[in-house]
Amino acid sequence: MHKRYLLLLLFCCINNLIYSQNYLYDTEQFGIKGATLGGSVIAGADDESMTFYNPAAIHKAPSQVSISLFQPAIRTFGFDNFWGGNETSQLNTNFGLRPSLISFKVNIKGFDIAFIKISKSVLTDNFSAKRETTNGNDLTTQFFEYKYTGEDSWFGAGTSFKIGTKTHLGVSQFLTVADFSYSNNILIEQFDMTNNMATSNSYFNSQQNSNYGDIGFVTKLGFLYDSNNHDFGVTITTPKYLRLNSNGEFTSTFVNIDNTTNDSVQIIDNDIDTKIKTPWEFSLGYSYLFETGSKIWATASYYSSISEYEMGTIESVNNNASWVNGSEGVFNVGVGYSRKISNKVELSGGLRTNNFAYRNRQSINNELRNTILDGNHIHFVVGSKFEFKRHNVLIGVDWGTLVEAPGEGNFQFLNNIGRLSPNLRGLKKNNINVLLTYRFIIDELIKL
C-alpha cells in the first residue's frame, strides 16, 4: 500500500516543480472511467470515450451507449478584494446543466467503430465590480466588467486494429466547432452633486467586445500495449486543420471627456475571418493492476507551443489592426486509482493538473490582444460506478481550483484597467461538477 501513496506523492511533487501553463485543453473529462480518474486513461479503459483519450483502446469496450443528459456545475470567478481597502467584491457565480457526452460503440462484422460527441472546453469566466465614492460634493463611479465565454465541441468516430498479441493501433477523426466571446468594460465618471444638480465633471469609458469561432478537423492516433498487469498507451493529437468556416465580429470604443480633453476612438468590424490555432498534443499513459480489482493509473501530456500568429484583421475607416494570439508549451500530469469493491460497485478517484499556457503580452501599435484572466489549476475527482444487469451509472464530483494565479503585471495589459487603481491580487476560480453518466451495454441484443 505504501508504494501506491508514494507514487501519488511523486506526481504531486513533479507538478510543483514544473513551470507549466495550459490553455483550453482539458477543462472537461468524459466517460465512466475517464471522468472519475481525472482523464488518466491513456493506457486504455473499457469505455467508448477512448475515441477521445486513446483510440487504440476502442476494442476494450463492449458495444454500448453512454450519455450525460446533464452535468450540474457551479463555478465562481473573480477577485475577492478587487478595490482593496478590505472592500470585498462579489465573486461571480455561474450555474449550469450542460450535457458533456453522447457516445456509442458497435461491432460490424468484427470491425469495431465508436462515435462520440463531447464538449471539450467550456468557459464561463465572468466578473463585474462597481464602486461609488464621495468626496465633498463629488460622486465618483467606477465600474469594471470582464467576460470570456465559449465552447469547443467535438464530433468524431474512431476504430482500433490488433497488430500483435498484446498491441493495438487506433485512429479517431474529429470535426471541431469552436465559438468564443470576449468583452471588457472600464468606466469612470465623476458628478458634481451641488444643489442636487448632477453634473458630469469627467467621463471615461473603454470597451471591447468580440466573438470568434471556426470549424475544422483534428486527428488522433493511438497505440496500446495491453498485458495482464502493466498497460502502456500513447496518443498523438494533431492541430486543427482544413478549416471549413471561420467567423468573427469585433467592436472597440474609447471615450475620454474632461475639462481639457475630449477624445473618442471607435473601431468596428462586423465581418472578420478568424483562425484559431491549436497545438500538437503527445500523451503517455500507464496503468498497473497490483491486486484483483485494484488499479493505479498515470498520464503525462505535452502540448506544443503556438507561435504568435494573426487570428484576424480588424479594418475600419480610420484604424486597421491585427488581432493576434499565441501560447507557450505545456506539460500536464494526472493520476488515478480504481478499486472494484463488489461485482456491482467500483470506486475511483484521481487528480489532474489543468494549467495555463496563454501569456498576456503588451500590445504594440496597430495590434490587439485578448487579456485572459486565468492561472494554473488542479482538479480532484471521486466517483462510483454502479452496475445493474446491462446498465451502468456513474455518480461523482469533480472539484477544481486555481493553485497559482498570474502576476499582477499581466493584468495591466488589459487596456486602461490601471485607471481604476484596483487590487489585482487574489484571482479566484473554482468549479464543482456533478458527474452523471448512464451507459447501456448492447452486446448480444443486436447482431450486425
C-alpha positions as CSV (number, residue, x, y, z in Angstrom):
1,M,0.0,0.0,0.0
2,H,2.9,2.4,0.7
3,K,4.0,2.2,-2.9
4,R,0.7,3.5,-4.1
5,Y,0.8,6.6,-1.9
6,L,4.5,7.1,-2.8
7,L,3.5,7.2,-6.5
8,L,0.8,9.8,-5.8
9,L,3.2,12.0,-3.8
10,L,5.8,11.8,-6.6
11,F,3.4,13.1,-9.2
12,C,2.3,15.9,-6.9
13,C,5.9,17.0,-6.4
14,I,6.5,16.8,-10.2
15,N,3.6,19.2,-10.7
16,N,5.0,21.7,-8.3
17,L,8.5,21.7,-9.9
18,I,7.4,22.2,-13.4
19,Y,6.7,25.7,-14.7
20,S,3.8,24.9,-16.9
21,Q,0.8,26.5,-18.3
22,N,-2.2,25.3,-20.3
23,Y,-5.0,27.0,-22.3
24,L,-8.3,25.5,-23.3
25,Y,-7.1,21.9,-23.3
26,D,-8.6,19.6,-20.6
27,T,-11.4,21.5,-18.9
28,E,-13.8,18.5,-19.2
29,Q,-13.4,14.7,-18.7
30,F,-15.6,12.1,-20.3
31,G,-16.9,8.6,-19.9
32,I,-17.2,6.3,-16.9
33,K,-13.5,5.7,-16.2
34,G,-12.1,8.9,-17.8
35,A,-14.4,11.2,-15.6
36,T,-13.6,9.6,-12.3
37,L,-9.9,9.1,-12.9
38,G,-9.2,12.7,-14.0
39,G,-8.6,11.6,-17.6
40,S,-5.7,9.3,-16.6
41,V,-6.8,6.6,-19.0
42,I,-4.4,6.9,-21.9
43,A,-3.4,3.3,-21.0
44,G,-6.9,2.2,-22.1
45,A,-10.2,1.6,-20.4
46,D,-13.4,-0.3,-21.3
47,D,-15.2,2.8,-22.3
48,E,-16.1,4.1,-25.7
49,S,-14.8,7.6,-24.7
50,M,-11.4,6.0,-25.7
51,T,-12.4,7.5,-29.0
52,F,-11.1,10.8,-27.5
53,Y,-8.4,9.5,-25.0
54,N,-6.7,6.7,-26.9
55,P,-8.5,5.2,-30.0
56,A,-6.2,2.1,-29.8
57,A,-8.3,1.0,-26.7
58,I,-11.7,1.1,-28.5
59,H,-11.6,-2.7,-28.8
60,K,-11.7,-3.0,-24.9
61,A,-15.2,-1.5,-24.8
62,P,-18.3,-3.7,-25.4
63,S,-20.9,-2.4,-27.8
64,Q,-22.7,0.2,-25.7
65,V,-24.3,3.6,-25.5
66,S,-23.3,6.3,-23.0
67,I,-24.9,9.7,-22.4
68,S,-24.6,12.6,-19.9
69,L,-28.1,14.1,-20.1
70,F,-26.9,17.0,-17.8
71,Q,-23.9,17.7,-15.6
72,P,-24.8,20.2,-12.8
73,A,-22.0,22.7,-12.4
74,I,-21.3,25.6,-10.1
75,R,-18.4,28.0,-11.0
76,T,-17.1,31.0,-9.2
77,F,-14.7,33.5,-10.7
78,G,-13.3,36.9,-9.9
79,F,-11.3,38.9,-7.3
80,D,-12.3,38.7,-3.7
81,N,-10.8,42.1,-2.9
82,F,-10.8,44.0,-6.2
83,W,-11.0,47.5,-4.8
84,G,-8.6,46.9,-1.9
85,G,-9.0,48.6,1.5
86,N,-10.8,45.4,2.8
87,E,-13.7,46.1,0.4
88,T,-14.8,42.6,-0.5
89,S,-16.0,42.3,-4.1
90,Q,-18.8,39.9,-5.0
91,L,-17.5,36.9,-7.0
92,N,-19.5,35.9,-10.0
93,T,-21.3,32.6,-9.6
94,N,-22.5,30.6,-12.6
95,F,-24.8,27.6,-12.6
96,G,-25.1,25.2,-15.5
97,L,-26.7,21.9,-16.5
98,R,-24.8,21.4,-19.7
99,P,-24.5,17.8,-21.2
100,S,-21.0,16.8,-22.0
101,L,-21.1,13.4,-23.7
102,I,-23.1,11.3,-26.1
103,S,-21.3,8.2,-27.4
104,F,-21.8,4.7,-28.6
105,K,-19.9,1.8,-30.0
106,V,-20.9,-1.1,-32.3
107,N,-19.1,-4.1,-33.9
108,I,-20.0,-4.6,-37.5
109,K,-18.8,-7.9,-38.8
110,G,-15.8,-8.0,-36.5
111,F,-15.0,-4.3,-37.1
112,D,-15.1,-2.0,-34.0
113,I,-16.3,1.5,-34.6
114,A,-17.2,4.2,-32.0
115,F,-18.9,7.5,-32.3
116,I,-18.7,10.4,-29.8
117,K,-19.9,14.0,-29.3
118,I,-18.2,15.9,-26.5
119,S,-18.0,19.5,-25.2
120,K,-14.2,19.5,-24.8
121,S,-13.7,23.0,-23.4
122,V,-16.3,25.2,-21.7
123,L,-15.5,28.8,-20.5
124,T,-17.7,30.8,-18.1
125,D,-15.3,33.4,-16.7
126,N,-17.5,36.4,-15.8
127,F,-16.7,39.2,-13.3
128,S,-18.0,42.7,-12.6
129,A,-17.4,45.2,-9.8
130,K,-18.9,48.6,-9.1
131,R,-17.8,51.2,-6.6
132,E,-19.2,54.6,-5.7
133,T,-17.2,57.1,-3.5
134,T,-17.9,60.6,-2.4
135,N,-15.5,63.5,-1.7
136,G,-17.4,66.6,-0.7
137,N,-19.9,67.2,-3.4
138,D,-18.2,64.9,-5.9
139,L,-19.6,61.5,-6.5
140,T,-17.3,59.1,-8.4
141,T,-18.5,55.9,-10.0
142,Q,-16.0,53.2,-11.0
143,F,-17.1,50.1,-12.9
144,F,-15.3,47.1,-14.3
145,E,-16.7,44.2,-16.3
146,Y,-14.9,41.2,-17.8
147,K,-16.5,38.3,-19.7
148,Y,-14.8,35.4,-21.5
149,T,-17.1,32.5,-22.5
150,G,-17.3,29.8,-25.1
151,E,-17.3,26.2,-26.1
152,D,-15.3,23.8,-28.2
153,S,-17.5,20.9,-29.3
154,W,-16.0,17.7,-30.9
155,F,-17.9,15.2,-33.1
156,G,-15.9,12.1,-34.0
157,A,-15.6,8.5,-35.0
158,G,-12.8,6.0,-34.3
159,T,-11.6,2.4,-34.6
160,S,-8.8,0.2,-33.4
161,F,-6.7,-2.6,-35.0
162,K,-4.9,-5.5,-33.5
163,I,-1.2,-5.7,-34.7
164,G,0.1,-8.3,-32.3
165,T,-0.9,-10.5,-29.4
166,K,-0.8,-7.5,-27.0
167,T,-0.5,-4.4,-29.2
168,H,-3.2,-2.3,-30.9
169,L,-3.3,0.8,-33.1
170,G,-6.2,3.2,-33.4
171,V,-7.3,6.3,-35.1
172,S,-10.1,8.8,-34.5
173,Q,-11.3,11.6,-36.7
174,F,-13.0,14.7,-35.2
175,L,-14.9,17.7,-36.6
176,T,-14.4,20.5,-34.1
177,V,-16.7,23.6,-33.7
178,A,-15.3,26.4,-31.6
179,D,-17.1,29.6,-30.6
180,F,-15.9,32.1,-28.1
181,S,-16.9,35.6,-26.9
182,Y,-14.7,38.2,-25.1
183,S,-15.5,41.6,-23.6
184,N,-14.3,44.1,-21.1
185,N,-15.6,47.4,-20.0
186,I,-13.9,50.1,-17.8
187,L,-16.0,53.1,-16.7
188,I,-15.1,56.1,-14.5
189,E,-17.5,59.0,-14.1
190,Q,-17.5,62.0,-11.7
191,F,-20.6,64.0,-10.8
192,D,-20.9,67.4,-9.1
193,M,-23.9,66.9,-6.7
194,T,-24.1,70.6,-5.6
195,N,-27.7,71.7,-5.1
196,N,-28.8,68.2,-6.2
197,M,-27.9,69.0,-9.7
198,A,-25.9,66.1,-11.0
199,T,-23.4,67.5,-13.5
200,S,-20.7,65.3,-15.0
201,N,-17.2,66.7,-14.5
202,S,-15.4,63.9,-16.3
203,Y,-16.3,60.8,-18.1
204,F,-14.0,57.9,-19.2
205,N,-15.2,54.7,-20.9
206,S,-13.2,51.9,-22.6
207,Q,-15.0,48.9,-24.1
208,Q,-14.0,45.9,-26.2
209,N,-16.4,43.3,-27.5
210,S,-15.7,40.4,-29.8
211,N,-16.8,36.9,-30.8
212,Y,-14.9,34.5,-32.9
213,G,-15.0,30.9,-34.0
214,D,-14.1,28.3,-36.6
215,I,-14.8,24.8,-37.8
216,G,-12.1,22.3,-38.7
217,F,-10.7,18.8,-38.2
218,V,-8.5,17.1,-35.7
219,T,-7.0,13.6,-35.9
220,K,-5.9,11.3,-33.1
221,L,-3.5,8.4,-33.5
222,G,-3.2,5.8,-30.6
223,F,-1.0,2.9,-29.6
224,L,-1.7,0.5,-26.8
225,Y,0.3,-2.4,-25.2
226,D,-2.3,-4.4,-23.3
227,S,-1.0,-7.0,-20.8
228,N,-2.3,-8.7,-17.8
229,N,-0.9,-6.3,-15.2
230,H,1.0,-3.5,-17.0
231,D,-0.6,-1.4,-19.8
232,F,1.1,1.3,-21.8
233,G,-0.6,3.8,-24.1
234,V,0.4,6.7,-26.4
235,T,-1.8,9.2,-28.2
236,I,-0.8,11.9,-30.7
237,T,-3.3,14.6,-31.5
238,T,-2.8,16.9,-34.5
239,P,-3.5,20.6,-34.5
240,K,-6.8,21.8,-36.2
241,Y,-6.6,21.7,-40.0
242,L,-8.7,22.0,-43.1
243,R,-10.9,24.7,-41.7
244,L,-14.4,24.8,-43.3
245,N,-15.7,28.0,-41.8
246,S,-14.4,30.9,-39.8
247,N,-16.2,33.9,-38.4
248,G,-15.9,36.8,-36.0
249,E,-17.1,40.3,-35.0
250,F,-15.2,43.0,-33.2
251,T,-16.0,46.4,-31.7
252,S,-13.9,48.7,-29.6
253,T,-14.7,52.2,-28.3
254,F,-12.8,54.7,-26.3
255,V,-14.2,58.0,-24.9
256,N,-12.5,60.4,-22.6
257,I,-14.1,63.7,-21.7
258,D,-13.0,66.2,-19.1
259,N,-12.3,69.9,-18.8
260,T,-9.2,69.8,-21.0
261,T,-9.6,66.6,-23.1
262,N,-12.2,65.3,-25.5
263,D,-11.1,62.1,-27.1
264,S,-13.1,59.5,-29.0
265,V,-11.9,56.4,-30.9
266,Q,-14.0,53.7,-32.4
267,I,-13.1,50.5,-34.2
268,I,-15.9,48.4,-35.7
269,D,-15.7,45.3,-38.0
270,N,-18.7,43.1,-38.2
271,D,-17.3,40.5,-40.6
272,I,-13.9,39.1,-39.7
273,D,-12.4,35.8,-40.9
274,T,-10.8,34.3,-37.8
275,K,-8.4,31.4,-37.3
276,I,-7.9,29.5,-34.0
277,K,-4.7,27.6,-33.9
278,T,-4.4,24.6,-31.6
279,P,-1.2,22.7,-30.5
280,W,0.2,19.2,-31.1
281,E,-0.5,17.0,-28.2
282,F,1.6,14.0,-27.1
283,S,0.2,11.8,-24.2
284,L,1.7,8.9,-22.4
285,G,-0.3,6.6,-20.1
286,Y,0.5,3.7,-17.8
287,S,-1.7,1.5,-15.6
288,Y,-0.8,-1.2,-13.1
289,L,-3.1,-3.9,-11.8
290,F,-1.4,-4.7,-8.4
291,E,-4.2,-6.8,-6.9
292,T,-7.5,-8.2,-8.0
293,G,-9.8,-5.3,-8.8
294,S,-7.3,-2.5,-7.8
295,K,-5.5,-0.4,-10.4
296,I,-3.3,2.7,-10.5
297,W,-3.4,5.0,-13.5
298,A,-1.0,7.7,-14.6
299,T,-0.9,10.1,-17.5
300,A,1.5,12.8,-18.7
301,S,0.8,15.1,-21.6
302,Y,2.8,17.7,-23.6
303,Y,1.2,20.4,-25.7
304,S,3.5,22.2,-28.2
305,S,3.8,26.0,-28.2
306,I,1.9,28.1,-30.7
307,S,4.0,30.9,-32.2
308,E,2.5,34.4,-32.5
309,Y,0.0,34.5,-35.3
310,E,-2.6,36.8,-36.7
311,M,-6.0,35.5,-35.7
312,G,-7.8,38.1,-37.8
313,T,-7.6,41.6,-39.3
314,I,-9.7,44.4,-37.9
315,E,-10.5,47.1,-40.5
316,S,-12.3,50.4,-40.1
317,V,-12.4,53.8,-41.7
318,N,-9.7,55.4,-39.6
319,N,-7.9,52.4,-37.9
320,N,-6.6,49.0,-39.0
321,A,-5.3,46.5,-36.5
322,S,-4.0,42.9,-36.3
323,W,-5.8,40.6,-33.8
324,V,-3.0,38.4,-32.6
325,N,-2.8,35.2,-30.4
326,G,-0.3,32.6,-29.3
327,S,0.6,30.3,-26.4
328,E,3.5,28.6,-24.7
329,G,4.3,24.8,-24.4
330,V,2.6,22.8,-21.6
331,F,3.3,19.7,-19.6
332,N,0.4,18.2,-17.5
333,V,0.1,15.2,-15.3
334,G,-2.6,13.1,-13.8
335,V,-3.0,10.1,-11.5
336,G,-5.9,7.9,-10.5
337,Y,-6.9,4.9,-8.5
338,S,-9.8,2.5,-9.1
339,R,-11.0,-0.4,-7.0
340,K,-13.8,-2.8,-7.6
341,I,-15.3,-3.5,-4.2
342,S,-18.0,-5.9,-5.5
343,N,-19.4,-7.3,-8.7
344,K,-21.7,-4.3,-8.9
345,V,-19.8,-1.3,-7.5
346,E,-16.5,0.3,-8.4
347,L,-14.9,3.3,-6.7
348,S,-12.5,5.6,-8.4
349,G,-10.6,8.8,-7.7
350,G,-7.9,11.0,-9.1
351,L,-6.2,14.3,-9.6
352,R,-5.0,16.2,-12.6
353,T,-3.3,19.5,-13.5
354,N,-5.1,21.7,-15.9
355,N,-2.7,24.5,-16.4
356,F,-2.5,27.7,-18.3
357,A,-0.4,28.4,-21.5
358,Y,-1.6,31.9,-22.5
359,R,0.8,34.6,-21.7
360,N,-0.7,38.2,-21.7
361,R,1.8,40.3,-23.6
362,Q,1.9,44.0,-24.1
363,S,0.2,45.0,-27.4
364,I,2.2,47.2,-29.8
365,N,0.8,49.8,-32.2
366,N,-1.9,48.5,-34.6
367,E,-2.1,45.3,-32.6
368,L,-5.0,43.9,-30.5
369,R,-5.0,41.1,-27.9
370,N,-7.5,39.5,-25.6
371,T,-6.3,39.6,-22.0
372,I,-7.0,36.3,-20.3
373,L,-7.5,36.2,-16.6
374,D,-6.6,32.6,-15.6
375,G,-4.0,30.5,-13.9
376,N,-2.7,27.1,-13.1
377,H,-5.4,24.7,-12.0
378,I,-5.6,21.4,-10.1
379,H,-8.7,19.1,-10.1
380,F,-9.7,16.4,-7.7
381,V,-12.4,13.9,-8.6
382,V,-14.1,10.9,-6.9
383,G,-16.9,8.7,-8.1
384,S,-18.6,5.4,-8.1
385,K,-19.8,3.2,-10.9
386,F,-22.9,1.1,-10.2
387,E,-23.9,-1.9,-12.4
388,F,-27.5,-3.1,-12.8
389,K,-27.6,-6.0,-15.2
390,R,-26.6,-4.3,-18.5
391,H,-26.9,-0.8,-17.1
392,N,-24.0,1.3,-15.7
393,V,-24.5,4.5,-13.8
394,L,-21.7,6.9,-12.9
395,I,-22.1,9.3,-9.9
396,G,-19.2,11.5,-8.9
397,V,-17.9,15.0,-8.1
398,D,-15.1,17.0,-9.9
399,W,-13.7,19.9,-7.9
400,G,-11.1,22.3,-9.4
401,T,-9.4,25.5,-8.2
402,L,-6.6,27.8,-9.1
403,V,-3.3,26.9,-7.3
404,E,-1.2,29.7,-9.0
405,A,-2.6,32.9,-10.5
406,P,-0.6,35.0,-12.9
407,G,1.3,38.0,-11.6
408,E,-0.4,41.4,-11.2
409,G,1.7,42.8,-14.1
410,N,-0.1,40.5,-16.6
411,F,-3.4,42.1,-15.8
412,Q,-2.1,45.6,-16.6
413,F,-2.2,44.6,-20.2
414,L,-5.9,44.9,-20.1
415,N,-6.4,48.4,-21.6
416,N,-6.8,51.2,-19.1
417,I,-7.5,49.0,-16.1
418,G,-4.8,50.9,-14.2
419,R,-7.1,54.0,-14.1
420,L,-9.4,52.1,-11.6
421,S,-6.5,51.6,-9.2
422,P,-7.7,48.0,-8.4
423,N,-6.2,45.4,-6.2
424,L,-5.3,42.7,-8.8
425,R,-4.0,40.1,-6.4
426,G,-6.1,37.2,-5.3
427,L,-7.8,36.0,-8.5
428,K,-10.2,33.2,-7.5
429,K,-11.6,30.5,-9.8
430,N,-13.4,27.4,-8.5
431,N,-15.7,24.9,-10.0
432,I,-17.7,21.9,-8.9
433,N,-19.2,19.5,-11.4
434,V,-21.5,16.7,-10.5
435,L,-20.7,13.7,-12.8
436,L,-23.7,11.8,-14.0
437,T,-23.4,9.3,-16.9
438,Y,-25.6,6.5,-17.9
439,R,-24.3,3.6,-20.0
440,F,-26.3,0.8,-21.6
441,I,-24.4,-2.2,-23.0
442,I,-26.0,-3.5,-26.2
443,D,-23.9,-6.6,-26.8
444,E,-25.9,-9.7,-27.7
445,L,-29.0,-7.5,-28.2
446,I,-28.2,-6.7,-31.7
447,K,-26.4,-8.7,-34.3
448,L,-24.6,-6.8,-37.1
